[in-house]
Amino acid sequence: MKTRITRTKIIATVGPASSSFATLKKLAEAGVNTFRLNFSHGTHEAHKEVIDSIKKIRTELKTHIGILADLQGPKIRIGEVADTPVFLIDGKEIILSTTKSNSDSKNIFVNYSKFATDVKAGDAVLIDDGQLELKVISSNNSDTVKCKVIHGGPLNSRKGVNLPHSETSLPSLTTKDLKDLKFILKEGVNWIALSFVRSAKDIIHLKKLIAKSRKNIKVIAKIEKPQAVLNIDDIIRESDAIMIARGDLGVEMPQQDIPITQKLVIAKCIKEAKPVIIATQIMQSMVDNARPTRAEINDVANGIFDGADALMLSAETATGKFPVLVIETIKDIAINIEKQESIFNKKQVADMHSKTYLSDAICYNACKISGDVNAAAIISMTRSGYTAFMISSYRPKARILIFMEDKNLLDTLSIVWGVETFAYKKFASTDETIEDVKKIVKDFGRVNNGDIVINTAAMPVHWKGTTNMLKISVID
């Protein structure tokens, strides 16, 4: 598939505006690297149809596209509002109850059974992405909580509830999540995103369930709660990738803290060679408009300058009027920003205390030497994909061209910064393999005669070991 290639990957959420085969194919041709299925919406039958379409598109376009399944997670919501909308008035008292009933201006049903035991006097209760703010006055520790309206406004049915200061006892995986997970494991996706992660234990639990299925599916931790930010180092260590979900995070944390948090989390992920995704309202105005705002263009640019592996679009491609145009627009921005030298060389040295230091040192020196000799590409053979993650984390200016046999991993790497993947099964002698892959990348137009390239591999090349070889050569 011939398309302009960006280092920063693009993830598009599938929805009513983009679920047809024709639109999915146009999105892939425009530059989508991974499609996200949001399991907060849609049936298993509808998701399967999309997954089958993506697999067909991979074959037709002869490209590698990832599939990301995003679990809904434990979302607290209010119930149905009897006469929509009801208006909450500043200063008035209101009862929140876990006893099911229609909600009105005096009583609101909350669908979380332990709500009254998890909150305490003084805690904030935010409804509808923080548009409404209540303050807890008292709780009977059973089923009723008395609150005062701090910021009122219209209340509509089934809006989300956030408890930014409360330690909830919600499970990391709900009954719905477990049903969805069973379906997802059968369908063969590449990534599963876990919502409302609070600690590394949540990730470990999900990974154990995946391991039982013997599926090689990687896990993304969605950072959307203050507790996750506090536990970020442990969460990064246990996760395969991180998603900074700025929507809920911006509700539960002071909004002015989000840009700093984004930069700090991205830097930590790069250091640990874990892909990091920026999500939520990337190009929100393009849900209805054909052009983004200047603020959105700057937001995209800052995410790329910070070093994000991928930018994820949600409503823009799921329900927006211009799903393909959004992808073309964000790609134009990325291509322009990626001409700047400051996006490269984000990590300086390999960690001497790492268990994989020898392999990491090869990856680091491949990137350093590529800069010293102005190499056009770093060409790596890998079996586990580890080398691809590690080389990417150094953000080299040279192209990152990865050869491997595992088809699933080729699609999985589609969210990793700068990585371009090639299916390869031969793995003869080391010298023969190096010459073969050099010819392939030349035929694909990734390098030209006279270009310097850096090769890395495990030696002997058919050995299932760590990367231990680095070679400089010239394309001829």
VMD Tcl script that draws the C-alpha trace (Angstrom):
set ca {
  {0.00 0.00 0.00}
  {1.54 3.30 -1.10}
  {0.89 6.12 1.34}
  {2.84 8.88 3.02}
  {4.32 7.44 6.19}
  {4.34 9.24 9.53}
  {6.53 8.30 12.49}
  {3.63 9.08 14.84}
  {0.94 6.42 14.46}
  {-2.78 7.13 14.04}
  {-5.52 5.17 15.82}
  {-9.14 5.59 14.68}
  {-12.21 4.59 16.69}
  {-14.83 2.73 14.66}
  {-18.46 3.75 14.97}
  {-21.58 4.42 12.90}
  {-19.69 6.90 10.70}
  {-16.88 4.50 9.87}
  {-17.98 0.88 10.28}
  {-18.73 0.09 6.64}
  {-16.09 -1.83 4.70}
  {-15.72 0.99 2.17}
  {-15.07 3.64 4.84}
  {-12.70 1.42 6.83}
  {-10.68 0.84 3.66}
  {-10.58 4.58 2.89}
  {-9.39 5.25 6.45}
  {-6.62 2.65 6.10}
  {-5.57 4.16 2.77}
  {-5.58 7.63 4.35}
  {-3.14 6.51 7.05}
  {-4.86 4.73 9.94}
  {-2.43 2.30 11.57}
  {-4.78 0.75 14.15}
  {-8.55 0.59 14.53}
  {-10.13 0.86 17.99}
  {-13.33 -0.99 18.84}
  {-15.12 0.68 21.76}
  {-16.90 -2.01 23.79}
  {-18.93 0.62 25.62}
  {-21.08 0.54 22.48}
  {-22.18 -1.99 19.90}
  {-22.98 -5.69 19.87}
  {-20.57 -8.58 19.50}
  {-22.07 -9.25 16.09}
  {-21.34 -5.69 14.96}
  {-17.78 -5.82 16.33}
  {-17.13 -9.14 14.60}
  {-18.25 -7.68 11.28}
  {-15.76 -4.81 11.71}
  {-12.94 -7.17 12.73}
  {-13.59 -9.36 9.68}
  {-13.55 -6.24 7.48}
  {-10.21 -5.09 8.89}
  {-8.68 -8.53 8.30}
  {-9.90 -8.42 4.70}
  {-8.47 -4.91 4.26}
  {-5.09 -6.08 5.54}
  {-5.03 -8.65 2.75}
  {-6.31 -6.37 0.01}
  {-3.91 -3.54 0.83}
  {-1.02 -5.87 1.73}
  {-0.37 -3.95 4.91}
  {-0.25 -4.48 8.66}
  {-3.09 -2.90 10.66}
  {-3.68 -3.33 14.37}
  {-6.97 -3.99 16.13}
  {-7.47 -2.50 19.60}
  {-10.37 -3.68 21.77}
  {-11.25 -1.11 24.45}
  {-13.11 -2.56 27.44}
  {-15.79 -0.36 29.01}
  {-14.63 -0.80 32.60}
  {-16.46 0.04 35.81}
  {-18.33 3.21 34.86}
  {-20.69 4.72 37.46}
  {-23.84 6.28 36.00}
  {-27.07 7.86 37.16}
  {-30.38 6.31 36.10}
  {-33.21 7.53 33.92}
  {-34.42 11.08 34.50}
  {-38.23 11.23 34.64}
  {-38.77 14.57 32.90}
  {-35.63 15.29 30.89}
  {-33.88 17.54 31.55}
  {-34.12 18.24 35.27}
  {-32.33 21.38 36.47}
  {-30.15 21.26 39.58}
  {-29.95 24.62 41.36}
  {-26.80 25.91 43.08}
  {-26.96 25.64 46.88}
  {-29.87 23.19 46.97}
  {-29.61 19.83 48.74}
  {-30.25 16.61 46.84}
  {-30.32 12.89 47.69}
  {-28.27 10.32 45.77}
  {-29.57 6.80 46.29}
  {-28.63 3.29 45.20}
  {-32.29 2.24 45.45}
  {-33.46 2.05 41.85}
  {-35.95 4.71 40.81}
  {-36.37 7.48 38.26}
  {-34.25 10.54 39.00}
  {-35.60 14.06 39.52}
  {-34.51 17.37 41.08}
  {-34.64 15.91 44.62}
  {-33.45 12.33 44.19}
  {-30.88 10.80 41.82}
  {-30.38 7.08 41.34}
  {-26.73 5.91 41.15}
  {-26.03 2.44 39.72}
  {-23.13 1.62 42.06}
  {-24.26 -0.43 45.08}
  {-21.34 0.60 47.34}
  {-21.63 4.30 46.56}
  {-22.82 5.26 50.06}
  {-19.97 3.38 51.76}
  {-17.22 4.67 49.45}
  {-17.87 8.41 49.78}
  {-17.46 10.62 52.85}
  {-18.42 14.13 53.88}
  {-16.60 16.74 51.81}
  {-16.02 14.48 48.76}
  {-16.87 15.86 45.32}
  {-19.40 14.09 43.10}
  {-19.09 15.09 39.43}
  {-21.82 14.31 36.90}
  {-21.80 14.58 33.10}
  {-18.03 15.00 32.66}
  {-17.91 17.54 35.48}
  {-20.64 19.81 34.11}
  {-22.50 19.28 37.40}
  {-20.68 19.32 40.75}
  {-22.07 18.14 44.07}
  {-20.46 18.03 47.52}
  {-21.19 15.20 49.96}
  {-22.80 16.41 53.20}
  {-23.42 13.02 54.80}
  {-23.94 9.33 54.09}
  {-25.94 6.65 55.91}
  {-23.25 4.13 54.82}
  {-25.95 1.98 53.29}
  {-27.91 3.34 50.35}
  {-28.33 7.11 50.69}
  {-26.01 10.11 50.35}
  {-27.02 13.73 51.00}
  {-25.28 16.28 48.79}
  {-25.22 20.02 48.14}
  {-25.26 21.37 44.59}
  {-22.08 23.40 44.00}
  {-22.43 23.91 40.23}
  {-25.90 23.18 38.89}
  {-27.40 22.86 35.44}
  {-29.44 20.46 33.30}
  {-29.40 16.79 34.33}
  {-30.05 14.18 31.64}
  {-30.48 10.41 31.80}
  {-27.61 7.95 32.25}
  {-24.83 10.49 32.60}
  {-21.49 9.38 34.02}
  {-20.47 9.96 37.64}
  {-16.89 10.67 38.72}
  {-15.60 10.51 42.30}
  {-12.20 12.20 42.11}
  {-11.45 12.11 45.85}
  {-12.96 8.74 46.74}
  {-11.29 5.33 46.90}
  {-13.95 3.16 45.26}
  {-14.13 -0.61 45.66}
  {-15.22 -1.15 42.06}
  {-13.73 -4.24 40.38}
  {-11.25 -3.61 37.56}
  {-13.28 -5.92 35.30}
  {-17.08 -5.92 35.38}
  {-19.38 -8.79 34.40}
  {-19.83 -7.09 31.02}
  {-16.06 -6.76 30.60}
  {-15.57 -10.47 31.23}
  {-18.21 -11.36 28.62}
  {-16.58 -8.96 26.15}
  {-13.14 -10.36 26.97}
  {-14.29 -13.89 26.14}
  {-15.47 -12.68 22.74}
  {-12.31 -10.60 22.13}
  {-9.99 -13.52 22.87}
  {-11.77 -15.61 20.23}
  {-11.52 -12.94 17.56}
  {-7.76 -12.42 17.63}
  {-7.20 -8.73 18.27}
  {-3.73 -7.26 18.94}
  {-4.34 -4.97 21.91}
  {-6.80 -4.84 24.81}
  {-7.24 -1.52 26.64}
  {-8.25 -1.68 30.30}
  {-10.32 1.28 31.50}
  {-10.10 3.11 34.84}
  {-6.86 1.42 35.92}
  {-5.96 2.32 39.51}
  {-2.93 0.13 40.21}
  {-0.62 -2.42 38.61}
  {-2.77 -5.17 40.16}
  {-5.52 -4.37 37.66}
  {-3.14 -5.03 34.75}
  {-1.72 -8.20 36.31}
  {-5.25 -9.58 36.76}
  {-6.18 -9.00 33.11}
  {-2.88 -10.45 31.87}
  {-3.49 -13.65 33.85}
  {-6.89 -14.06 32.16}
  {-5.32 -13.53 28.73}
  {-2.51 -15.99 29.51}
  {-5.06 -18.71 30.29}
  {-6.35 -18.40 26.72}
  {-2.79 -18.85 25.35}
  {-3.28 -15.75 23.20}
  {-0.46 -13.30 22.52}
  {-2.50 -10.12 23.07}
  {-0.88 -7.10 24.67}
  {-2.47 -4.87 27.31}
  {-2.85 -1.09 27.33}
  {-3.43 0.67 30.66}
  {-5.75 3.65 30.31}
  {-4.65 6.46 32.61}
  {-7.85 8.31 33.53}
  {-7.85 8.40 37.34}
  {-5.65 10.31 39.81}
  {-4.77 7.02 41.53}
  {-3.26 5.77 38.27}
  {-1.06 8.86 38.02}
  {0.17 8.26 41.57}
  {0.96 4.62 40.70}
  {2.23 5.34 37.20}
  {5.70 3.77 37.54}
  {4.30 0.39 38.62}
  {1.55 0.54 35.99}
  {4.04 1.26 33.19}
  {6.23 -1.63 34.35}
  {3.36 -4.16 34.20}
  {1.66 -2.82 31.05}
  {2.62 -3.29 27.42}
  {1.51 0.24 26.53}
  {-0.10 3.29 28.11}
  {-3.03 5.42 26.96}
  {-3.39 8.92 28.41}
  {-7.20 9.19 28.34}
  {-7.53 12.90 28.88}
  {-11.34 12.95 29.00}
  {-12.02 11.30 32.36}
  {-8.58 12.31 33.63}
  {-9.45 15.95 32.95}
  {-12.65 15.55 34.97}
  {-11.01 13.94 37.99}
  {-7.86 16.10 38.05}
  {-7.46 19.88 37.78}
  {-7.44 20.59 34.04}
  {-4.31 22.72 34.34}
  {-2.41 19.62 35.50}
  {-3.20 17.56 32.37}
  {-0.49 19.02 30.05}
  {2.21 18.43 32.68}
  {0.92 14.93 33.41}
  {0.92 14.15 29.67}
  {4.56 15.21 29.29}
  {5.72 13.33 32.40}
  {3.91 10.09 31.48}
  {5.21 10.19 27.89}
  {8.79 10.69 29.13}
  {8.47 7.75 31.54}
  {7.07 5.49 28.81}
  {9.88 6.37 26.40}
  {12.41 5.58 29.13}
  {10.84 2.14 29.66}
  {10.36 1.48 25.91}
  {6.58 1.23 26.30}
  {4.36 2.75 23.59}
  {2.24 5.70 24.76}
  {-1.00 6.92 23.19}
  {-2.63 10.33 23.58}
  {-6.42 10.12 23.46}
  {-9.58 12.23 23.74}
  {-10.64 15.35 21.87}
  {-7.60 15.37 19.61}
  {-9.57 17.01 16.78}
  {-12.98 17.35 18.47}
  {-14.21 20.28 16.35}
  {-13.94 18.09 13.25}
  {-16.86 16.01 14.47}
  {-18.98 18.73 12.82}
  {-16.51 20.95 10.96}
  {-14.23 20.33 8.00}
  {-11.32 22.22 9.57}
  {-9.72 21.90 13.04}
  {-9.18 24.84 15.36}
  {-5.70 26.31 15.71}
  {-5.72 25.12 19.34}
  {-6.28 21.53 18.15}
  {-3.46 21.80 15.63}
  {-1.18 22.97 18.43}
  {-2.39 20.13 20.69}
  {-1.51 17.55 18.03}
  {1.86 19.22 17.44}
  {2.68 19.27 21.16}
  {1.82 15.58 21.48}
  {4.24 14.78 18.65}
  {6.95 17.03 20.12}
  {6.44 15.32 23.51}
  {7.17 11.98 21.83}
  {3.82 10.17 21.76}
  {3.85 6.92 19.82}
  {0.28 7.36 18.63}
  {-2.62 9.81 18.55}
  {-6.10 8.33 18.97}
  {-9.28 9.74 17.49}
  {-12.62 8.93 19.13}
  {-15.86 10.70 18.14}
  {-14.02 12.31 15.23}
  {-14.01 9.01 13.31}
  {-16.75 7.10 15.18}
  {-19.65 9.53 14.75}
  {-18.17 12.58 12.99}
  {-19.14 13.95 9.61}
  {-15.62 13.82 8.14}
  {-13.85 10.63 9.30}
  {-11.48 10.32 6.33}
  {-10.73 14.06 6.21}
  {-9.80 13.96 9.91}
  {-7.15 11.32 9.20}
  {-5.78 13.25 6.23}
  {-5.64 16.43 8.33}
  {-3.86 14.90 11.32}
  {-1.44 13.18 8.96}
  {-0.60 16.50 7.26}
  {0.14 18.02 10.67}
  {2.30 15.05 11.71}
  {4.34 15.04 8.50}
  {5.10 18.74 8.91}
  {6.04 18.50 12.61}
  {8.20 15.43 11.99}
  {10.54 17.52 9.86}
  {11.77 19.11 13.09}
  {14.97 17.74 14.63}
  {13.63 18.06 18.20}
  {11.32 15.04 17.80}
  {14.31 12.70 17.52}
  {16.76 11.18 20.04}
  {14.48 11.29 23.09}
  {16.45 8.78 25.19}
  {20.19 9.11 25.68}
  {21.67 5.83 26.94}
  {20.84 2.19 27.61}
  {20.18 1.30 31.26}
  {23.24 -0.59 32.59}
  {21.12 -2.12 35.36}
  {18.58 -3.66 32.99}
  {18.42 -7.46 32.68}
  {18.43 -6.94 28.91}
  {21.35 -4.48 28.92}
  {23.44 -6.28 26.26}
  {20.56 -6.31 23.78}
  {19.55 -2.76 24.77}
  {23.13 -1.57 24.20}
  {23.06 -2.96 20.65}
  {19.79 -1.11 20.01}
  {21.13 2.11 21.51}
  {24.36 1.98 19.53}
  {22.47 1.17 16.34}
  {20.53 4.41 16.84}
  {23.58 6.44 17.84}
  {25.69 5.19 14.94}
  {22.80 5.76 12.54}
  {22.94 9.42 13.48}
  {26.74 9.58 13.32}
  {26.87 8.15 9.78}
  {23.56 9.65 8.61}
  {22.11 6.21 7.93}
  {18.88 6.02 5.95}
  {17.50 3.10 7.95}
  {17.96 0.68 10.81}
  {16.98 -2.79 9.61}
  {16.28 -5.32 12.36}
  {15.28 -8.96 12.47}
  {13.31 -9.90 15.57}
  {11.19 -12.79 16.78}
  {9.60 -11.37 19.94}
  {9.26 -7.75 18.77}
  {11.38 -6.53 21.71}
  {14.03 -5.02 19.45}
  {11.38 -2.98 17.63}
  {10.05 -1.51 20.90}
  {13.56 -0.74 22.12}
  {14.89 0.87 18.93}
  {11.73 2.94 18.64}
  {12.17 4.25 22.18}
  {15.43 5.97 21.17}
  {13.49 7.87 18.47}
  {16.21 7.67 15.80}
  {16.05 9.84 12.70}
  {16.78 6.80 10.51}
  {13.78 4.74 9.42}
  {13.03 1.68 11.58}
  {12.43 -1.34 9.32}
  {11.46 -4.50 11.20}
  {11.43 -8.03 9.75}
  {9.73 -10.89 11.55}
  {7.76 -14.05 10.99}
  {4.90 -13.62 13.50}
  {1.93 -12.10 11.60}
  {0.12 -11.14 14.79}
  {3.13 -9.21 16.09}
  {3.53 -7.43 12.76}
  {0.03 -6.01 13.24}
  {0.68 -5.37 16.94}
  {3.67 -3.14 16.16}
  {1.40 -0.79 14.21}
  {1.06 1.54 17.23}
  {4.83 1.81 17.82}
  {6.53 5.07 16.83}
  {8.44 4.96 13.57}
  {8.24 1.19 13.07}
  {7.59 -0.14 9.56}
  {7.05 -3.89 9.39}
  {7.79 -6.62 6.84}
  {6.76 -10.27 6.95}
  {9.81 -12.52 6.61}
  {10.26 -16.27 7.06}
  {13.55 -17.27 5.42}
  {16.22 -16.54 8.06}
  {19.08 -18.39 6.34}
  {22.67 -17.52 7.25}
  {23.22 -14.10 8.79}
  {25.01 -12.64 5.76}
  {22.45 -14.02 3.30}
  {19.57 -12.74 5.38}
  {21.08 -9.25 5.65}
  {21.55 -9.04 1.89}
  {18.03 -10.35 1.30}
  {16.29 -7.83 3.58}
  {18.36 -4.99 2.11}
  {17.04 -5.92 -1.34}
  {13.48 -6.06 -0.02}
  {13.55 -2.58 1.54}
  {15.13 -1.20 -1.63}
  {12.38 -2.80 -3.75}
  {9.75 -1.25 -1.43}
  {11.31 2.18 -1.97}
  {12.39 2.65 1.64}
  {16.09 3.08 0.70}
  {18.09 3.90 -2.42}
  {21.43 2.90 -3.92}
  {24.30 4.38 -1.94}
  {22.30 4.70 1.30}
  {23.99 3.59 4.51}
  {21.95 1.20 6.67}
  {22.45 -0.35 10.10}
  {21.52 -4.02 10.54}
  {20.81 -5.69 13.88}
  {19.93 -9.32 14.57}
  {20.43 -12.26 16.86}
  {23.42 -14.26 15.63}
  {23.13 -16.93 14.36}
  {20.07 -15.40 12.70}
  {17.84 -18.47 13.19}
  {18.66 -18.53 16.92}
  {15.78 -17.54 19.17}
  {17.93 -15.37 21.38}
  {18.52 -11.72 22.14}
  {19.86 -9.18 19.64}
  {23.67 -9.39 19.73}
  {24.87 -8.24 16.30}
  {25.23 -4.83 14.64}
  {26.52 -4.25 11.11}
  {26.94 -1.16 8.93}
  {26.48 -1.65 5.20}
  {25.67 0.22 2.00}
  {22.75 -0.36 -0.37}
  {23.94 -1.28 -3.86}
}
mol new
graphics top color blue
foreach p $ca { graphics top sphere $p radius 0.5 }
foreach p [lrange $ca 0 end-1] q [lrange $ca 1 end] { graphics top cylinder $p $q radius 0.2 }
display resetview
